[in-house]
Every structure is written in C-alpha cells, then in structure tokens.
Amino acid sequence: MRDPGFPVFDADNHMYETPDALLRHLPKQYKGAVEFVDVRGRTRIALKGRITEFIPNPTFERVAAPGAHADYYRGTNTKGLTLREMTGEPIDCRPAFRDPAARLELLDDQGVHRALMFPTLANLVEHELRDDPELTVAVIHALNQWMHEEWTFNYRDRIFPTPVITLPLLEAAMDELDFVLERGARVVLIRPAPVKGFRGWRSFALPEFDPFWAKVEAAGIAVCFHASFPPLTEYVAMWEPQATDNAFKASPFKVVALGHREVEDAIASMICHGTLTRFPNLRIASVENGADWVGHLLASLDRVHGQMPQEFKEHPVDVFRRNVYISPFWEQDIAGLIDLVGVDRVLFGSDYPHPEGIGEPLDYLDSLKSFDDDVVRKVMSENGHRLLALTAA
C-alpha cells in the first residue's frame, strides 16, 4: 500500500449490482418489464422485451480484472488486441464488489479513505426505457431502494453510494430527491443526456426544472454526471451499421464521433440555459468522462459569449470554473486541465474495479509526479472532500 500522507478521496468507485437490484422492489404492475434472459448460453438483460448487450454480463458473477484494459486507454495497444483479448480470463466477482463492509476493508488495503460508489447496471436503464417515462421512474426508484438497503447512502462516513435521479417527470424527480435526502444521501447521480417526458425531448437545464435544482441547491448536495449509455448512439448508426450495442466492441469511428460529447453538451446546457447562474451554489462533477472535451467547450463558450453577450448574465467560462469539477482519466494531460479550470476543480478517480480503470487506485499518483505536494493533495484529497462538503480528516 502506498501512503501519500493524507486521506485519499476517490471520486470514481463502482459496485457490481446483483439482478435483484432492479427486481426486488419493482412494482407488480411492471412484472416482466425487466428480465434476465438466456441467449445462446449467455445471460442478457431485456427491458420491455428488448435485449441489450451494452453490458455483456449483467449478472456480474464473472467480471474483467480491474485495470485489464489499461494499455487500450493508454493508447499503447501495440499488439492490436481487442478489449476481449485484453480482458483474458475473467475473475469471480469479489465480495468487496458487492458488499460495503468488505469494500471498506479493501479501501483500507488500497490506502483510500473515502470514495464515491457508483452503480454499474444503472448505466443502461434510462437509455433503454426512454420511451416509457413512468417505467423509467419505477425502475430507478427500485434501484435506489435496493442500493439503500444493501449499501446505504453513507456507509460509515467513508463510502458514499450515488442514488440515481431520473428527470423526465419533474414531480417524480423531486419526490425521488426527497426520498434519497431523507436517507442521508450526500450526492446524486444524473445521466448527462436530454430527458424524454410525455411532451418529447428537452434539456433538464431548462427553467421548467428550476424547482428541482432549487431543492438540490438548498440541500447542499453534489451532482455527478457520470458516463453512461451514450445518447448519440442512434447518430452513429446513421454513419455505420451497428452489429451490437456492446460497450466493449466500439468501432474506431464510434470512438471518434462520440468522444464524451454527452457530458460536454449537458454542461453546456446547464450554462447556456442559465441553470448554473440561477443556482450558483450547485456543485457539478463530471466523472469517468475524461477531460479532453473541456478545452473545446471552454473555447466554444468564450466564442458564443463574444457573439451574443446579451444572452448571458455572467461570463459562461467563469460559470464553468465556479461550478464544475472534472475527474480526468489518468492517462490524460492533467497539467493542461489544471491550466484551464484551476487546480481546485480537478478530482482523482480510479474507476475501480472496472477494467478500463486503474488496477491499484493509488497508482494514479504516478500521473502526478511532476506536481508539487500541494497540487497532489488537492487532486487526491481536498477537492473530493470539498465536493461533498466534508472535512479532509
């Protein structure tokens, strides 16, 4: 175990849910809407009868080893291996991936003091159920009930699971926010994508959602925009046939076209539609979306402000730097990100135990070797604690 000399805050850890996570509390009227089915000897998840392969093994009984895909994301895949080939032999799902007590022991072994704990299975729910807002709300509420029973929303003031808020139906979203706040949530997870209600698609940053954001600001909790099933998948399909929606079988064009456009657009909407000006104390964190998109967004915001300053009550780049935290991938230009947004807005996140993350979370320190101790402490500890309004002790 590496000891950096301060309490490490990991802004990107994951649990592996059981199938029961979506089924245990799903109301009877929705029986059959979520199923785990056998397809040629493999378990798949089917939502309203539609099978998705986005997560290849939705039971997570066998998973890829943490950090197995490091060479791919580092851009050093010199042997031209597929992600499946890089994965090698899967491992059995460890108790620490499913149970908070076991996870706390693992965090101690890893030298991590506190961590945000994101669900994994939730990534695909909102996308696949986008045409049924009421069912989306019901499944997400069932997931949050399960998460609270199994993990709590604040486990011993060290593990902070992230309940999900889905926003197609405003009143339901406000009720769900009340539900998680009453149970001690310090952070919520919102998918960075437009939402589809009964009147069609729109941004959750439009003024009609102000009652929700007012409640979030008043509660003082953080909001995470975590990478999820990309909302632009259909756009990519216009350019090339999609044989599968498997997240680990992307084509070169899909990787280039998608990038992390969803979070860039979500934050652009929060700024251009005025939410972060109307509610200046909101704390928004972009997690597992990397940081390569940040420079493009800031340049675009600066340009549009120069073109139509009358549309903004404050400079949009200043808004970004005030309200938004970024968790860069370990292989990216962290120094360049700090130059863009300031060191106080950069978060350490390992994505443990996902294969695209870091096998040992504190190996992230290797990406910070060129920085002085003050910068390292802020990225690895103080900024994450500030995001959750906690003391780094």
Disulfide bonds with the S-S distance in Angstrom:
none
